Amino acid sequence: MNLKDWSDAWRLLGYIEGANDCDASTDGHDVIQEAVNALAEILGRNAPKGEKK
């Protein structure tokens, strides 16, 4: 994964998390948060050289 794709993925993940936090009353909130956390972990492990999030 190149730096631009990695950076874009983090940005989009932030949008998803922000939208999810805006409506915490939905039944899927915890499921979506778990998915966001799992994807963040994957992105953290696969950072381009010299980058750490």
PLY file of the C-alpha trace (Angstrom):
ply
format ascii 1.0
element vertex 53
property float x
property float y
property float z
element edge 52
property int vertex1
property int vertex2
end_header
0.00 0.00 0.00
1.42 3.38 -0.92
1.39 6.39 1.40
-1.50 8.15 -0.35
-3.77 5.10 -0.21
-2.83 4.50 3.43
-3.53 8.13 4.34
-6.85 8.11 2.44
-7.88 4.91 4.24
-7.23 6.53 7.65
-9.23 9.61 6.60
-12.19 7.55 5.42
-12.07 5.43 8.55
-12.28 8.64 10.57
-15.37 9.70 8.62
-17.04 6.36 9.32
-16.23 6.56 13.01
-17.47 10.15 13.20
-20.74 9.31 11.49
-21.17 6.30 13.75
-20.60 8.44 16.86
-23.24 10.95 15.72
-25.97 8.36 16.11
-24.93 6.13 19.00
-28.52 5.01 19.53
-28.54 2.62 16.58
-28.34 -1.12 17.15
-25.35 -1.41 14.83
-23.17 1.16 16.65
-21.07 -1.40 18.53
-20.66 -3.61 15.45
-19.51 -0.66 13.35
-17.12 0.50 16.09
-15.61 -2.98 16.32
-15.09 -2.98 12.55
-13.49 0.48 12.66
-11.14 -0.66 15.44
-10.18 -3.81 13.52
-9.47 -1.84 10.35
-7.41 0.70 12.29
-5.32 -2.15 13.70
-4.75 -3.56 10.20
-3.75 -0.13 8.87
-1.40 0.35 11.81
0.35 -2.93 11.07
0.64 -2.15 7.36
1.93 1.40 7.48
4.27 2.43 4.67
7.91 2.70 5.73
8.53 5.68 7.96
4.87 6.18 8.85
3.16 5.16 12.06
-0.37 6.15 13.01
0 1
1 2
2 3
3 4
4 5
5 6
6 7
7 8
8 9
9 10
10 11
11 12
12 13
13 14
14 15
15 16
16 17
17 18
18 19
19 20
20 21
21 22
22 23
23 24
24 25
25 26
26 27
27 28
28 29
29 30
30 31
31 32
32 33
33 34
34 35
35 36
36 37
37 38
38 39
39 40
40 41
41 42
42 43
43 44
44 45
45 46
46 47
47 48
48 49
49 50
50 51
51 52
